[in-house]
Amino acid sequence: MDFNSDKYIDRLRQKTRVWLLNNESRFFGKHSNPFGKGLVPVMGEFVEDEPIQTIEAYESGNRSILFKHDGVWYKAKGIGIPVGVSRPIFRGRRIFTYQLHDDPGMCHKFILWGFMKKEEYQCELFGSESARELGQDIEIIGTSTFRDVRYISMKDRMELFKRLQGTDTKERIDLLSRKNESTSAYSAYYKVPTDIRVGELFFALMFPEVTKLIDPQLISEYVIWLGTTCGLLLRQFHDSGALHGTWVGPKLTSLGLLDIHSNSYTGNYLVGDDRLTMCDFDLAKPVERESEKETEKWALVHVENPLHYAGSYAPKDALIQGMAKKNPFREELARLFKESVDSGYGGEPHGMERKSTREMLHLFVTAKGALWDLYDLPKGLVGQVDYVDHVIATKKIDPKKIKDLKKMS
C-alpha cells in the first residue's frame, strides 16, 4: 500500500485561509522560501485598504499551519490565530495582539497570543536542532521577526475571552489601540515529513466500535510499535542532553496531582509510514537534573493520552457520571502503551515491517474518520479527551449505522 500523506492529512485536518505579508525573514542553508520571495504567512483579522495575497493551508494546532509546496510539507508555527474573537488584528501593516502574563497552563511566563516571544523561539531552535542532529526527519528552515508588535496585557485566557466575548471588530480595534506596549514576535518554518500525530490516531481507540473496523490484535501490535518507538526517540533525545520540554506547576491540581504540562506527549510525535519524528519544541532546554528525564517519560504515557480516560486514570467502575463508559480494550491498550514506552526507553524497540506500519496507518486514519462521522464530531476538534469521552457516553447511535460502519470507512 502506498503512503498517501495528502489523502490522510485531508481526512484529518481542516483548511484555513492564510495571508501573505512582506516581512523580515531569513532562511537557512540552501533553503528557499516556500511561501514566495519576501513573503511570510500570518493568520488574523485584516483591516487594510489594499488587497493582500492569500493561500489555503491546513490548520495544525491553534497557531500553526501545514502547507505543501513542490511535493514537500512545510509547517509554519507561531503565525497568528485562524478563527475567533481573539485573532490578532492587522492594521496599517502593524500587528495588534494580546500578551498573557499569568497563565500557568501556557507554561512560559509571558505568552504573546498567536506568536512566539524570544524565549519560545530560542527553545524551538534548540529543540529542533537537537532532533535534527539525532537524524530525525524534521528541520527548521527559516524564521521571521515582526518588529513593533503592539499588545495589551491580560492575566490569562479566562480574562482574554471574557473581555472579548460579544465584541465586534471595531470594539476590538478600539481596545487594542487605546493603550498598548510593543515587543517583537517570532515565527518559525519547518520542513516536516507529515503532520499526523500519534495522539490523534489514538483518538480512534477511544470508541468501542473501533474493533469493528480493525482487528484488535493488529491494533495492539501497532500500539506496541508506536510506544516503543516513542520511548526510544525520547531516550535518544535525553541522552543527547536535551529535554523535549516539561513544566511542573507550583501547586497541586484539584485532584491532588502535580500540575504537569509537557511537549513530551503523544500529540508531539509525527507518524510516517515506517518511522516517527518528534516535533514542537517551545519548551525544549538542556537537561539539568536526571529527575527531569523520568518526568518526561511519565508525561509521554499520561499527559493528554486518549488511551486514558479524562484525568489520566482508568476507573474502578466508571469515571464521573456521564463522562466515560468503561472500555476494557481501551484500558488494555493503555497498559500496553505504557509497557512499550518503558521498553523503548530502555533500548528494546519493537520491530514491525514497513508494509505493516503503512497498512496500520491507513487503517487508523480511515477508522478515525469513520468514527468521527458516526458520532458527528467536528473535523476541527483537536484534543479534548474529556469532551469526546462525554460524547461517547451520552450520544445514542443508530444500530443500523454501527452495522454499516465499514461502509462509512
C-alpha positions as CSV (number, residue, x, y, z in Angstrom):
1,M,0.0,0.0,0.0
2,D,1.4,3.4,-1.0
3,F,1.9,6.1,1.7
4,N,-0.6,8.8,0.8
5,S,0.1,11.6,3.1
6,D,-2.0,14.1,1.1
7,K,-5.1,11.9,1.5
8,Y,-4.5,11.3,5.2
9,I,-3.9,14.9,6.0
10,D,-7.0,16.0,4.1
11,R,-9.1,13.4,6.1
12,L,-7.7,14.6,9.5
13,R,-7.4,18.4,9.0
14,Q,-9.5,21.3,8.1
15,K,-8.3,24.1,5.8
16,T,-8.0,27.8,6.5
17,R,-7.2,30.9,4.6
18,V,-3.7,32.4,5.3
19,W,-2.5,35.9,4.5
20,L,1.0,36.5,3.0
21,L,2.8,39.6,4.1
22,N,6.1,41.2,3.2
23,N,8.3,41.0,6.3
24,E,11.7,40.4,7.7
25,S,12.7,36.7,7.4
26,R,15.7,34.6,6.9
27,F,16.1,31.1,5.5
28,F,19.0,28.8,6.4
29,G,21.5,27.0,4.2
30,K,20.2,26.3,0.7
31,H,16.5,26.5,1.7
32,S,14.3,28.9,-0.2
33,N,11.1,30.5,1.0
34,P,8.2,28.1,0.1
35,F,5.7,31.0,0.6
36,G,7.3,33.3,-2.0
37,K,10.2,35.7,-2.0
38,G,9.9,38.1,0.9
39,L,6.5,36.8,1.9
40,V,5.6,35.2,5.2
41,P,2.2,33.6,6.3
42,V,0.1,35.1,9.0
43,M,-3.4,34.5,10.4
44,G,-5.7,37.1,11.9
45,E,-8.2,39.8,11.2
46,F,-7.1,42.2,8.5
47,V,-8.3,45.8,8.4
48,E,-6.4,47.1,5.3
49,D,-7.4,49.1,2.3
50,E,-5.2,47.4,-0.2
51,P,-5.6,43.7,-1.2
52,I,-3.3,41.1,0.3
53,Q,-2.3,37.8,-1.2
54,T,-3.6,34.7,0.4
55,I,-3.1,30.9,0.2
56,E,-5.1,27.9,1.5
57,A,-3.4,25.7,4.1
58,Y,-4.3,23.1,6.7
59,E,-4.6,24.1,10.4
60,S,-2.0,22.4,12.6
61,G,-2.8,23.3,16.2
62,N,-4.1,26.8,17.3
63,R,-1.3,28.9,15.8
64,S,0.3,26.9,13.1
65,I,-0.4,25.7,9.5
66,L,0.7,22.9,7.2
67,F,1.4,23.8,3.6
68,K,2.6,21.7,0.7
69,H,5.0,23.2,-1.9
70,D,6.8,21.3,-4.7
71,G,5.9,18.0,-3.1
72,V,7.3,18.9,0.4
73,W,5.3,19.5,3.6
74,Y,6.1,22.7,5.4
75,K,4.9,23.8,8.9
76,A,4.7,27.4,9.9
77,K,4.5,27.9,13.7
78,G,3.5,31.0,15.7
79,I,1.8,32.8,12.8
80,G,-1.4,34.0,14.5
81,I,-4.9,32.6,15.2
82,P,-7.2,31.3,12.4
83,V,-10.7,32.0,13.8
84,G,-12.5,33.6,16.8
85,V,-12.6,36.9,18.6
86,S,-9.0,36.5,19.9
87,R,-7.4,36.7,16.4
88,P,-4.6,39.3,16.2
89,I,-5.6,42.3,14.2
90,F,-3.5,43.7,11.3
91,R,-4.0,47.3,10.6
92,G,-1.7,49.8,8.9
93,R,0.8,47.0,8.4
94,R,1.1,46.6,12.1
95,I,0.2,43.6,14.3
96,F,-2.1,44.1,17.4
97,T,-2.5,41.2,19.8
98,Y,-2.6,40.3,23.5
99,Q,0.0,39.2,26.0
100,L,-0.8,36.8,28.9
101,H,1.3,37.3,32.0
102,D,-0.1,34.8,34.5
103,D,-1.5,31.7,32.7
104,P,0.3,28.6,34.1
105,G,-1.3,26.4,31.5
106,M,0.7,28.2,28.9
107,C,4.0,27.3,30.7
108,H,6.1,30.3,29.7
109,K,5.8,33.4,32.0
110,F,4.8,35.7,29.1
111,I,2.8,34.5,26.1
112,L,2.3,36.6,23.0
113,W,-1.1,35.4,21.7
114,G,-0.7,33.6,18.4
115,F,3.0,34.2,18.0
116,M,6.2,33.3,19.8
117,K,8.3,35.6,22.1
118,K,12.0,35.3,22.1
119,E,12.2,32.7,24.8
120,E,9.9,30.3,23.0
121,Y,11.6,30.9,19.7
122,Q,15.0,30.1,21.3
123,C,13.6,26.8,22.7
124,E,12.3,25.9,19.2
125,L,15.8,26.5,17.7
126,F,17.5,24.4,20.4
127,G,15.0,21.5,20.3
128,S,14.6,21.2,16.5
129,E,18.4,21.3,16.1
130,S,18.8,18.6,18.7
131,A,16.3,16.4,16.9
132,R,18.0,17.1,13.5
133,E,21.4,16.1,14.9
134,L,19.9,12.8,16.0
135,G,18.7,12.1,12.5
136,Q,15.0,12.8,13.0
137,D,13.1,13.8,9.9
138,I,12.4,17.4,10.9
139,E,14.3,20.6,10.0
140,I,13.8,24.3,10.8
141,I,14.4,26.1,7.6
142,G,13.7,29.7,8.4
143,T,12.3,32.3,10.8
144,S,10.5,35.6,10.8
145,T,10.7,38.5,13.1
146,F,7.9,41.0,13.4
147,R,9.1,44.3,15.0
148,D,7.0,46.8,17.0
149,V,4.1,44.4,17.6
150,R,1.6,46.2,19.8
151,Y,-0.2,44.4,22.6
152,I,-2.3,44.9,25.7
153,S,-1.6,42.7,28.7
154,M,-4.1,40.3,30.3
155,K,-3.8,37.8,33.1
156,D,-4.8,34.6,31.4
157,R,-7.0,33.0,28.8
158,M,-10.1,33.3,31.0
159,E,-9.7,37.1,31.2
160,L,-8.9,37.3,27.5
161,F,-12.1,35.5,26.3
162,K,-14.3,37.1,28.9
163,R,-13.1,40.6,27.9
164,L,-13.5,39.9,24.1
165,Q,-16.8,38.0,24.3
166,G,-19.5,39.6,22.3
167,T,-17.2,42.3,20.8
168,D,-17.1,43.3,17.1
169,T,-14.1,44.2,15.1
170,K,-14.4,48.0,15.8
171,E,-14.6,47.4,19.5
172,R,-11.5,45.2,19.4
173,I,-9.6,47.8,17.3
174,D,-10.5,50.5,19.9
175,L,-9.4,48.2,22.7
176,L,-6.1,47.4,21.1
177,S,-5.4,51.0,20.0
178,R,-6.2,52.7,23.3
179,K,-3.2,51.7,25.4
180,N,-0.6,49.3,24.3
181,E,3.0,48.3,24.6
182,S,5.3,47.0,21.9
183,T,7.5,43.9,21.5
184,S,9.0,41.6,18.9
185,A,7.2,38.5,17.7
186,Y,8.7,35.4,16.1
187,S,7.5,32.7,13.7
188,A,9.4,29.5,12.7
189,Y,9.2,27.4,9.5
190,Y,9.9,23.7,9.3
191,K,10.3,21.0,6.7
192,V,8.3,18.0,8.0
193,P,7.6,14.5,6.7
194,T,3.9,14.7,7.7
195,D,1.7,16.2,10.4
196,I,-0.1,13.1,11.5
197,R,0.2,12.7,15.3
198,V,0.3,9.5,17.4
199,G,-2.2,11.2,19.8
200,E,-4.8,11.9,17.1
201,L,-4.5,8.3,15.9
202,F,-5.2,7.1,19.5
203,F,-8.4,9.1,19.5
204,A,-9.8,6.3,17.3
205,L,-9.2,3.9,20.1
206,M,-11.5,5.7,22.5
207,F,-14.5,4.3,20.6
208,P,-15.7,0.8,21.4
209,E,-16.7,0.4,17.7
210,V,-13.1,0.6,16.5
211,T,-12.8,-3.2,16.8
212,K,-15.4,-3.5,14.0
213,L,-13.0,-1.7,11.7
214,I,-9.6,-3.1,12.7
215,D,-8.6,-6.4,14.1
216,P,-7.9,-6.0,17.9
217,Q,-4.7,-8.0,17.6
218,L,-3.4,-5.7,14.9
219,I,-4.3,-2.7,16.9
220,S,-2.4,-4.0,19.9
221,E,0.7,-4.7,17.7
222,Y,0.7,-1.2,16.2
223,V,0.2,0.4,19.7
224,I,3.2,-1.5,20.9
225,W,5.3,-0.4,17.9
226,L,4.3,3.2,18.4
227,G,5.0,3.1,22.1
228,T,8.5,1.5,21.8
229,T,9.4,3.9,19.1
230,C,8.3,7.0,21.1
231,G,10.2,5.7,24.1
232,L,13.3,5.1,22.1
233,L,13.3,8.6,20.5
234,L,12.8,10.2,23.9
235,R,15.7,8.3,25.4
236,Q,17.9,9.3,22.5
237,F,16.9,12.9,23.0
238,H,17.7,12.7,26.7
239,D,21.0,11.0,26.1
240,S,22.0,13.9,23.8
241,G,21.5,16.3,26.8
242,A,18.2,17.7,25.7
243,L,14.7,17.8,27.2
244,H,11.6,17.9,24.9
245,G,10.3,20.4,27.5
246,T,8.2,19.9,30.6
247,W,6.8,22.4,33.1
248,V,5.7,21.4,36.6
249,G,3.4,23.8,38.3
250,P,4.0,25.1,41.9
251,K,0.5,23.9,43.1
252,L,-1.4,20.6,43.0
253,T,-4.4,20.3,40.8
254,S,-8.0,19.9,42.3
255,L,-7.4,16.1,42.1
256,G,-4.4,16.5,44.3
257,L,-2.0,15.7,41.4
258,L,1.0,17.5,40.2
259,D,0.2,20.1,37.5
260,I,2.4,19.0,34.6
261,H,2.4,20.4,31.1
262,S,4.8,18.8,28.6
263,N,5.9,18.8,25.0
264,S,6.6,15.1,25.7
265,Y,3.2,13.6,24.9
266,T,1.7,11.6,22.1
267,G,0.4,14.6,20.3
268,N,4.0,15.7,19.6
269,Y,5.2,12.6,17.7
270,L,4.7,12.6,14.0
271,V,3.8,9.3,12.3
272,G,5.3,8.4,8.9
273,D,4.9,5.2,7.0
274,D,7.7,3.4,8.9
275,R,9.2,5.9,11.4
276,L,8.3,8.6,14.0
277,T,9.6,12.1,14.4
278,M,9.4,14.4,17.5
279,C,8.0,17.9,16.9
280,D,7.1,21.1,18.8
281,F,9.9,22.3,21.0
282,D,8.7,25.6,22.5
283,L,9.7,24.3,26.0
284,A,12.9,22.4,25.0
285,K,16.1,23.0,27.0
286,P,19.2,21.3,28.2
287,V,18.9,18.6,30.9
288,E,19.7,20.0,34.3
289,R,18.6,17.1,36.6
290,E,18.2,13.4,36.0
291,S,14.7,13.5,37.5
292,E,13.6,15.7,34.6
293,K,14.0,12.7,32.3
294,E,11.8,10.5,34.4
295,T,9.1,13.2,34.5
296,E,9.1,13.4,30.7
297,K,8.8,9.7,30.3
298,W,5.8,9.8,32.7
299,A,4.3,12.7,30.6
300,L,4.7,10.7,27.4
301,V,2.4,8.0,28.9
302,H,0.0,10.1,30.9
303,V,-0.4,13.7,29.6
304,E,-3.3,14.1,27.2
305,N,-3.2,10.5,26.2
306,P,-6.5,9.4,24.6
307,L,-5.9,5.8,25.7
308,H,-6.6,7.1,29.2
309,Y,-9.9,8.4,30.4
310,A,-10.0,12.2,31.1
311,G,-7.9,12.8,34.1
312,S,-5.4,10.1,33.0
313,Y,-6.6,7.4,35.4
314,A,-8.8,4.4,34.5
315,P,-11.8,4.0,36.8
316,K,-12.6,1.0,39.0
317,D,-16.2,1.0,37.7
318,A,-16.6,4.3,35.8
319,L,-15.4,7.8,35.8
320,I,-17.5,10.8,36.8
321,Q,-21.1,10.1,35.9
322,G,-21.8,10.8,32.3
323,M,-18.1,11.4,31.3
324,A,-16.9,7.9,30.2
325,K,-18.0,4.3,29.8
326,K,-15.7,1.6,31.0
327,N,-13.9,0.1,28.0
328,P,-11.7,-2.9,28.9
329,F,-10.0,-2.9,25.5
330,R,-9.0,0.7,25.8
331,E,-7.6,0.1,29.2
332,E,-5.6,-2.8,27.9
333,L,-4.2,-0.6,25.2
334,A,-3.2,2.0,27.8
335,R,-1.3,-0.7,29.7
336,L,0.4,-1.9,26.5
337,F,1.4,1.6,25.6
338,K,3.0,2.3,29.0
339,E,4.9,-1.0,28.9
340,S,6.1,-0.4,25.4
341,V,7.3,3.2,26.2
342,D,9.3,1.7,29.1
343,S,10.7,-0.9,26.8
344,G,11.7,1.5,24.0
345,Y,13.1,3.9,26.5
346,G,15.2,1.0,27.9
347,G,16.6,0.4,24.5
348,E,14.4,-2.5,23.4
349,P,12.5,-1.4,20.2
350,H,9.7,-3.5,18.7
351,G,10.3,-4.3,15.1
352,M,7.5,-4.1,12.6
353,E,7.7,-4.4,8.8
354,R,7.2,-1.3,6.7
355,K,4.4,-2.9,4.8
356,S,2.6,-3.5,8.1
357,T,3.1,0.0,9.5
358,R,1.8,1.5,6.3
359,E,-1.2,-0.7,6.4
360,M,-1.9,0.2,10.0
361,L,-1.5,3.9,9.5
362,H,-4.1,3.7,6.6
363,L,-6.5,1.7,8.8
364,F,-6.1,4.1,11.8
365,V,-6.7,7.2,9.7
366,T,-9.7,5.6,8.0
367,A,-11.2,4.4,11.2
368,K,-10.8,7.7,13.0
369,G,-12.5,9.5,10.1
370,A,-15.4,7.0,10.1
371,L,-15.9,7.1,13.9
372,W,-15.7,10.9,13.9
373,D,-18.5,10.9,11.3
374,L,-20.5,8.2,13.2
375,Y,-20.6,10.5,16.3
376,D,-21.0,13.7,14.4
377,L,-17.8,15.2,15.8
378,P,-16.5,18.4,14.2
379,K,-13.4,17.9,11.9
380,G,-11.6,20.8,13.6
381,L,-11.9,19.3,17.1
382,V,-8.3,19.0,18.4
383,G,-7.6,17.2,21.7
384,Q,-10.3,17.4,24.4
385,V,-10.3,13.8,25.6
386,D,-12.9,14.7,28.3
387,Y,-15.4,16.1,25.6
388,V,-15.0,13.0,23.4
389,D,-15.5,10.8,26.4
390,H,-18.7,12.7,27.2
391,V,-20.0,12.3,23.6
392,I,-19.2,8.6,23.6
393,A,-21.0,8.1,26.9
394,T,-24.1,10.1,26.1
395,K,-24.8,10.0,22.3
396,K,-27.2,7.3,21.1
397,I,-26.0,5.8,17.9
398,D,-28.4,4.2,15.4
399,P,-27.7,0.4,15.4
400,K,-28.0,0.4,11.6
401,K,-25.2,3.0,11.4
402,I,-23.0,0.8,13.5
403,K,-23.8,-2.2,11.3
404,D,-22.9,-0.1,8.3
405,L,-19.7,1.3,9.9
406,K,-17.4,-0.4,7.4
407,K,-19.2,1.2,4.5
408,M,-18.5,4.6,6.1
409,S,-14.8,3.9,6.1
